[in-house]
Amino acid sequence: MRRTVRLTTLIAAVGLLALAAASTARAQGSQPPHSWLFGAWTGGFFPPPSTISAQECLAQPVVIFTRDIVMRATIIDQLYIQRLVETARTTVNGVEFRFTRSMQVAQASPFGLSQAGAGEVGFGCEDPDLLHVQRRGENEISFPGCPEFPYPLVRCPAR
């Protein structure tokens, strides 16, 4: 009786593993076109560091890409500006993001400084709701035509 239970449990476990593997394979095939960007990036406003630890990089990344949101830091604010991805499409040398229309209204602080990126909703490109990402290498990208990001960005290393 005991061997039957163990064998049944083993068969059930193998079946679950097979289902999980099939599910993972389907999920990888359905990744969005910008999945290679997922994670944290540094550089952009300044030349990217030649060497940086994961801890240093992840302490304050400049841009973070996820499936549905792209977040960016600004020089004067502590909070990240979040843009919701409406569409992402593959281009010849990267990805083009179209963000949902920004409804952010500029808010003034007591000292006349912007709050949480008020008024700075885009990436400093011509269209605040559009971002072109150019792949320059396996772990290096740039935002062509965006003066606020004159330098390339590099991926934060894994821990």
Residue pairs with C-beta under 8 A, 6 or more apart in sequence:
32 67
32 88
33 88
33 89
33 90
33 95
34 65
34 85
34 88
34 95
34 97
34 133
35 67
36 135
37 65
37 95
37 133
37 141
38 65
38 66
38 67
39 64
39 65
39 155
39 156
40 57
40 58
40 61
40 63
40 64
40 155
40 156
41 61
41 62
41 63
41 64
41 65
41 141
41 153
41 154
41 155
41 156
42 48
42 49
42 52
42 57
42 60
42 61
42 62
42 153
42 154
42 156
43 49
43 62
43 151
43 152
43 153
43 154
44 62
44 63
44 143
44 148
44 149
44 150
44 151
44 152
44 153
45 62
45 75
45 148
45 149
45 150
45 151
46 151
47 151
48 140
48 151
48 152
48 153
48 154
49 154
52 156
52 157
53 157
54 156
54 157
54 158
54 159
55 159
57 156
57 157
58 156
58 159
60 73
61 73
61 156
62 72
62 73
62 153
63 70
63 71
63 72
63 73
63 153
64 70
64 71
64 72
64 80
67 85
68 84
68 85
69 82
69 83
69 84
69 85
70 82
70 83
70 85
70 97
70 99
70 131
71 80
71 81
71 82
71 83
72 80
72 81
72 83
72 123
73 80
73 81
74 81
74 117
74 120
76 113
76 114
77 114
77 115
77 116
77 117
79 116
79 117
80 117
81 116
81 117
81 120
81 121
83 97
83 99
83 100
83 102
83 121
83 122
83 131
84 99
84 100
85 97
85 98
85 99
85 100
86 98
86 99
86 100
86 129
87 97
87 98
88 95
88 96
88 97
88 98
89 95
89 96
91 132
93 134
93 135
94 132
94 133
94 134
94 135
94 141
95 132
95 133
95 135
96 130
96 131
96 132
96 133
97 130
97 131
97 132
97 133
98 129
98 130
99 122
99 128
99 129
99 130
99 131
100 129
101 129
102 121
102 122
102 128
102 129
104 117
104 118
104 119
104 121
105 118
106 114
106 118
106 119
107 114
107 115
107 116
107 118
108 114
108 115
108 118
109 115
114 120
121 128
122 128
122 129
122 130
122 131
123 131
123 143
123 146
123 148
123 149
124 146
124 147
124 148
124 149
125 131
125 132
125 143
125 145
125 146
126 145
131 143
131 146
132 143
132 144
132 145
133 141
133 142
133 143
134 141
134 142
134 143
134 144
135 141
136 142
136 152
139 154
139 155
140 152
140 153
140 154
140 155
141 152
141 153
142 149
142 151
142 152
142 153
143 149
143 153
